[in-house]
């Protein structure tokens, strides 16, 4: 039995990713920890609780950071709706979050469950706070699968940056330098053949389960926003691609290991994930700019491409399954 700890700014694609984890055989989700991102902290927590309820799961939910480390919180209502779930007026969840703060819970659970898999679906604020308070947790995590970054393409919130990193770049930089075994699953893998076509969306709805209906209906706004953003039809689900890789690393079709830096100072490229793909940071012309990353010496596993058919099959299986 594998143990997952999921940190999430729960909106529509997070919800599908959480369903995948809660439905996966051989996986126990020890906690969902929430962070402000796509929506504010209270709404993210409500959405996490409601998603767990859809799956009839009693996985505890812990509230974390209500905003970035140093910046003003900027939400993604334009993409996910004001409630993060396409403003469909879902009822309030039947239970409440735990009283313990998410950062305390993350530290406690990593010590209690050494070797767990940490999956991050939102800004990295909670994780940065946790490793700052207790750096020893980095060595106790077997995998840290992070949905974030745009290592080889344009961003989804600026020309340079993907939203999760852009919202709190200082937190992301701390996490990438922390020694956590980060596996970066960027925005690019949720595009192209990973996008659900209209026919595939109809097939999921035809499964007839509560999970399948919820997954498609709560992403209605995201589907419209993706078309506005890219001109491409279909449903792009970034967080589920990262969860698929967390559940089966072989779904990451191509990987390489590099130093990764996060831009924090520039207005133009704030939140950009700079990957030393050609391994040139040791060159004389780069040493000064990359000194802190070189001194930290922490490499990141970067997922470049995805087994799209395998991803879709895994997601369909999760959505087709009956809740216990």
LINWOCOR-V142952 format. One record per residue. N is the residue number from 1. RES is the residue in one small letter. OMEGA is omega as a letter, one per 40 degrees, with the letter a starting at -180 (none if undefined). D_CENTER is the distance of its C-alpha to the mean C-alpha in Angstrom with 2 decimals. Layout:
n=N res=RES omega=OMEGA d_center=D_CENTER
n=N res=RES omega=OMEGA d_center=D_CENTER
This chain:
n=1 res=x omega=i d_center=21.96
n=2 res=x omega=i d_center=18.56
n=3 res=x omega=i d_center=16.81
n=4 res=x omega=i d_center=13.08
n=5 res=x omega=a d_center=11.75
n=6 res=x omega=i d_center=8.49
n=7 res=x omega=a d_center=7.47
n=8 res=x omega=i d_center=6.51
n=9 res=x omega=a d_center=8.19
n=10 res=x omega=i d_center=9.31
n=11 res=x omega=a d_center=10.63
n=12 res=x omega=i d_center=11.69
n=13 res=x omega=i d_center=9.02
n=14 res=x omega=a d_center=7.03
n=15 res=x omega=i d_center=10.60
n=16 res=x omega=i d_center=11.17
n=17 res=x omega=i d_center=8.44
n=18 res=x omega=i d_center=10.03
n=19 res=x omega=i d_center=13.33
n=20 res=x omega=a d_center=12.89
n=21 res=x omega=a d_center=12.46
n=22 res=x omega=a d_center=15.24
n=23 res=x omega=a d_center=17.38
n=24 res=x omega=i d_center=17.19
n=25 res=x omega=i d_center=20.55
n=26 res=x omega=i d_center=20.79
n=27 res=x omega=i d_center=17.57
n=28 res=x omega=i d_center=17.83
n=29 res=x omega=a d_center=15.04
n=30 res=x omega=i d_center=16.71
n=31 res=x omega=i d_center=14.71
n=32 res=x omega=i d_center=12.05
n=33 res=x omega=a d_center=11.81
n=34 res=x omega=a d_center=11.27
n=35 res=x omega=i d_center=11.09
n=36 res=x omega=i d_center=12.51
n=37 res=x omega=i d_center=10.65
n=38 res=x omega=i d_center=10.98
n=39 res=x omega=i d_center=13.80
n=40 res=x omega=a d_center=15.80
n=41 res=x omega=a d_center=15.36
n=42 res=x omega=a d_center=17.99
n=43 res=x omega=i d_center=16.66
n=44 res=x omega=a d_center=13.08
n=45 res=x omega=i d_center=15.03
n=46 res=x omega=a d_center=17.38
n=47 res=x omega=i d_center=14.84
n=48 res=x omega=i d_center=13.27
n=49 res=x omega=a d_center=16.91
n=50 res=x omega=i d_center=17.96
n=51 res=x omega=i d_center=15.40
n=52 res=x omega=i d_center=16.59
n=53 res=x omega=i d_center=20.06
n=54 res=x omega=a d_center=19.75
n=55 res=x omega=a d_center=19.14
n=56 res=x omega=a d_center=21.93
n=57 res=x omega=i d_center=19.89
n=58 res=x omega=i d_center=20.96
n=59 res=x omega=a d_center=17.93
n=60 res=x omega=a d_center=18.29
n=61 res=x omega=a d_center=16.14
n=62 res=x omega=i d_center=16.41
n=63 res=x omega=a d_center=16.18
n=64 res=x omega=a d_center=15.22
n=65 res=x omega=a d_center=15.49
n=66 res=x omega=i d_center=16.87
n=67 res=x omega=i d_center=16.38
n=68 res=x omega=a d_center=15.67
n=69 res=x omega=a d_center=17.92
n=70 res=x omega=a d_center=20.60
n=71 res=x omega=i d_center=19.76
n=72 res=x omega=i d_center=20.12
n=73 res=x omega=i d_center=17.11
n=74 res=x omega=a d_center=16.63
n=75 res=x omega=i d_center=14.97
n=76 res=x omega=i d_center=14.10
n=77 res=x omega=a d_center=16.84
n=78 res=x omega=a d_center=18.26
n=79 res=x omega=a d_center=15.53
n=80 res=x omega=a d_center=14.67
n=81 res=x omega=a d_center=17.98
n=82 res=x omega=i d_center=19.12
n=83 res=x omega=i d_center=17.88
n=84 res=x omega=a d_center=14.53
n=85 res=x omega=i d_center=16.02
n=86 res=x omega=i d_center=18.59
n=87 res=x omega=a d_center=21.15
n=88 res=x omega=i d_center=22.62
n=89 res=x omega=i d_center=23.91
n=90 res=x omega=a d_center=22.49
n=91 res=x omega=i d_center=24.50
n=92 res=x omega=i d_center=23.60
n=93 res=x omega=a d_center=22.17
n=94 res=x omega=i d_center=24.98
n=95 res=x omega=a d_center=23.77
n=96 res=x omega=i d_center=22.56
n=97 res=x omega=i d_center=20.06
n=98 res=x omega=a d_center=21.49
n=99 res=x omega=a d_center=23.48
n=100 res=x omega=i d_center=21.99
n=101 res=x omega=a d_center=19.62
n=102 res=x omega=a d_center=16.05
n=103 res=x omega=i d_center=16.78
n=104 res=x omega=a d_center=19.93
n=105 res=x omega=i d_center=18.35
n=106 res=x omega=a d_center=15.79
n=107 res=x omega=a d_center=18.85
n=108 res=x omega=a d_center=21.06
n=109 res=x omega=i d_center=18.98
n=110 res=x omega=i d_center=18.30
n=111 res=x omega=a d_center=22.05
n=112 res=x omega=a d_center=22.93
n=113 res=x omega=a d_center=20.80
n=114 res=x omega=a d_center=21.07
n=115 res=x omega=i d_center=19.33
n=116 res=x omega=i d_center=16.35
n=117 res=x omega=i d_center=12.98
n=118 res=x omega=i d_center=10.24
n=119 res=x omega=a d_center=6.68
n=120 res=x omega=a d_center=4.27
n=121 res=x omega=a d_center=1.68
n=122 res=x omega=i d_center=4.72
n=123 res=x omega=a d_center=7.81
n=124 res=x omega=a d_center=9.03
n=125 res=x omega=a d_center=12.21
n=126 res=x omega=a d_center=12.53
n=127 res=x omega=i d_center=12.04
n=128 res=x omega=i d_center=14.48
n=129 res=x omega=a d_center=16.88
n=130 res=x omega=a d_center=16.87
n=131 res=x omega=i d_center=17.71
n=132 res=x omega=a d_center=20.17
n=133 res=x omega=a d_center=21.90
n=134 res=x omega=a d_center=22.01
n=135 res=x omega=a d_center=21.42
n=136 res=x omega=a d_center=22.65
n=137 res=x omega=a d_center=19.46
n=138 res=x omega=a d_center=18.01
n=139 res=x omega=a d_center=20.62
n=140 res=x omega=i d_center=20.02
n=141 res=x omega=a d_center=16.50
n=142 res=x omega=i d_center=16.96
n=143 res=x omega=i d_center=13.56
n=144 res=x omega=a d_center=10.48
n=145 res=x omega=a d_center=7.92
n=146 res=x omega=i d_center=5.50
n=147 res=x omega=a d_center=3.72
n=148 res=x omega=i d_center=6.41
n=149 res=x omega=i d_center=10.13
n=150 res=x omega=a d_center=12.99
n=151 res=x omega=a d_center=15.17
n=152 res=x omega=a d_center=17.89
n=153 res=x omega=i d_center=17.94
n=154 res=x omega=i d_center=17.96
n=155 res=x omega=i d_center=15.09
n=156 res=x omega=i d_center=14.04
n=157 res=x omega=i d_center=15.19
n=158 res=x omega=i d_center=17.96
n=159 res=x omega=a d_center=19.79
n=160 res=x omega=a d_center=18.26
n=161 res=x omega=i d_center=14.70
n=162 res=x omega=a d_center=11.25
n=163 res=x omega=a d_center=10.36
n=164 res=x omega=i d_center=7.63
n=165 res=x omega=a d_center=10.17
n=166 res=x omega=a d_center=13.11
n=167 res=x omega=a d_center=12.84
n=168 res=x omega=a d_center=13.40
n=169 res=x omega=i d_center=14.52
n=170 res=x omega=i d_center=16.71
n=171 res=x omega=a d_center=14.07
n=172 res=x omega=a d_center=12.17
n=173 res=x omega=i d_center=15.65
n=174 res=x omega=a d_center=16.49
n=175 res=x omega=a d_center=13.66
n=176 res=x omega=i d_center=14.49
n=177 res=x omega=a d_center=18.09
n=178 res=x omega=a d_center=17.86
n=179 res=x omega=i d_center=18.58
n=180 res=x omega=a d_center=15.42
n=181 res=x omega=a d_center=15.15
n=182 res=x omega=i d_center=12.08
n=183 res=x omega=a d_center=11.18
n=184 res=x omega=i d_center=9.63
n=185 res=x omega=a d_center=8.44
n=186 res=x omega=a d_center=9.31
n=187 res=x omega=a d_center=10.00
n=188 res=x omega=a d_center=13.34
n=189 res=x omega=i d_center=12.65
n=190 res=x omega=i d_center=11.86
n=191 res=x omega=i d_center=15.31
n=192 res=x omega=a d_center=18.81
n=193 res=x omega=i d_center=19.49
n=194 res=x omega=a d_center=15.99
n=195 res=x omega=i d_center=16.81
n=196 res=x omega=i d_center=18.52
n=197 res=x omega=i d_center=22.11
n=198 res=x omega=i d_center=24.17
n=199 res=x omega=i d_center=25.93
n=200 res=x omega=i d_center=22.82
n=201 res=x omega=i d_center=21.70
n=202 res=x omega=i d_center=25.25
n=203 res=x omega=i d_center=25.14
n=204 res=x omega=i d_center=22.16
n=205 res=x omega=a d_center=24.01
n=206 res=x omega=i d_center=27.09
n=207 res=x omega=i d_center=25.59
n=208 res=x omega=i d_center=26.71
n=209 res=x omega=i d_center=24.43
n=210 res=x omega=a d_center=22.98
n=211 res=x omega=a d_center=19.45
n=212 res=x omega=i d_center=20.13
n=213 res=x omega=a d_center=21.70
n=214 res=x omega=a d_center=19.00
n=215 res=x omega=a d_center=16.25
n=216 res=x omega=a d_center=18.42
n=217 res=x omega=a d_center=20.03
n=218 res=x omega=i d_center=17.10
n=219 res=x omega=a d_center=15.78
n=220 res=x omega=i d_center=19.29
n=221 res=x omega=a d_center=18.68
n=222 res=x omega=i d_center=15.62
n=223 res=x omega=i d_center=17.96
n=224 res=x omega=a d_center=20.62
n=225 res=x omega=i d_center=18.57
n=226 res=x omega=i d_center=17.37
n=227 res=x omega=i d_center=21.10
n=228 res=x omega=a d_center=22.11
n=229 res=x omega=a d_center=19.70
n=230 res=x omega=a d_center=20.52
n=231 res=x omega=a d_center=23.58
n=232 res=x omega=i d_center=22.03
n=233 res=x omega=i d_center=22.48
n=234 res=x omega=a d_center=20.07
n=235 res=x omega=i d_center=16.63
n=236 res=x omega=a d_center=13.68
n=237 res=x omega=a d_center=10.48
n=238 res=x omega=a d_center=7.59
n=239 res=x omega=i d_center=4.91
n=240 res=x omega=i d_center=8.12
n=241 res=x omega=i d_center=8.97
n=242 res=x omega=i d_center=6.51
n=243 res=x omega=i d_center=7.74
n=244 res=x omega=i d_center=11.09
n=245 res=x omega=i d_center=11.22
n=246 res=x omega=a d_center=10.51
n=247 res=x omega=i d_center=13.28
n=248 res=x omega=a d_center=15.49
n=249 res=x omega=a d_center=15.21
n=250 res=x omega=i d_center=18.12
n=251 res=x omega=i d_center=16.14
n=252 res=x omega=a d_center=15.19
n=253 res=x omega=i d_center=18.54
n=254 res=x omega=a d_center=19.04
n=255 res=x omega=i d_center=17.98
n=256 res=x omega=a d_center=19.59
n=257 res=x omega=a d_center=19.51
n=258 res=x omega=i d_center=20.05
n=259 res=x omega=i d_center=20.07
n=260 res=x omega=i d_center=17.34
n=261 res=x omega=i d_center=18.16
n=262 res=x omega=a d_center=16.57
n=263 res=x omega=a d_center=19.12
n=264 res=x omega=a d_center=19.85
n=265 res=x omega=a d_center=23.48
n=266 res=x omega=i d_center=23.83
n=267 res=x omega=a d_center=23.62
n=268 res=x omega=a d_center=23.53
n=269 res=x omega=i d_center=20.72
n=270 res=x omega=i d_center=18.74
n=271 res=x omega=i d_center=15.22
n=272 res=x omega=i d_center=16.25
n=273 res=x omega=a d_center=15.04
n=274 res=x omega=a d_center=18.44
n=275 res=x omega=i d_center=18.68
n=276 res=x omega=a d_center=22.13
n=277 res=x omega=i d_center=22.35
n=278 res=x omega=i d_center=26.15
n=279 res=x omega=a d_center=26.34
n=280 res=x omega=a d_center=28.62
n=281 res=x omega=i d_center=27.51
n=282 res=x omega=i d_center=30.50
n=283 res=x omega=a d_center=32.89
n=284 res=x omega=a d_center=35.20
n=285 res=x omega=a d_center=33.86
n=286 res=x omega=a d_center=30.28
n=287 res=x omega=a d_center=30.93
n=288 res=x omega=a d_center=31.33
n=289 res=x omega=a d_center=28.16
n=290 res=x omega=a d_center=26.08
n=291 res=x omega=a d_center=28.08
n=292 res=x omega=i d_center=25.50
n=293 res=x omega=i d_center=22.96
n=294 res=x omega=i d_center=25.94
n=295 res=x omega=i d_center=27.18
n=296 res=x omega=i d_center=23.92
n=297 res=x omega=a d_center=24.05
n=298 res=x omega=i d_center=20.46
n=299 res=x omega=i d_center=19.28
n=300 res=x omega=i d_center=15.82
n=301 res=x omega=a d_center=15.39
n=302 res=x omega=i d_center=14.30
n=303 res=x omega=a d_center=13.63
n=304 res=x omega=a d_center=15.79
n=305 res=x omega=a d_center=16.42
n=306 res=x omega=i d_center=15.57
n=307 res=x omega=a d_center=18.04
n=308 res=x omega=i d_center=17.57
n=309 res=x omega=i d_center=20.25
n=310 res=x omega=i d_center=18.90
n=311 res=x omega=a d_center=15.43
n=312 res=x omega=i d_center=17.28
n=313 res=x omega=i d_center=19.69
n=314 res=x omega=a d_center=17.19
n=315 res=x omega=i d_center=15.59
n=316 res=x omega=i d_center=19.17
n=317 res=x omega=i d_center=20.33
n=318 res=x omega=a d_center=17.84
n=319 res=x omega=i d_center=18.79
n=320 res=x omega=a d_center=22.44
n=321 res=x omega=i d_center=22.67
n=322 res=x omega=i d_center=24.47
n=323 res=x omega=a d_center=23.09
n=324 res=x omega=none d_center=25.19
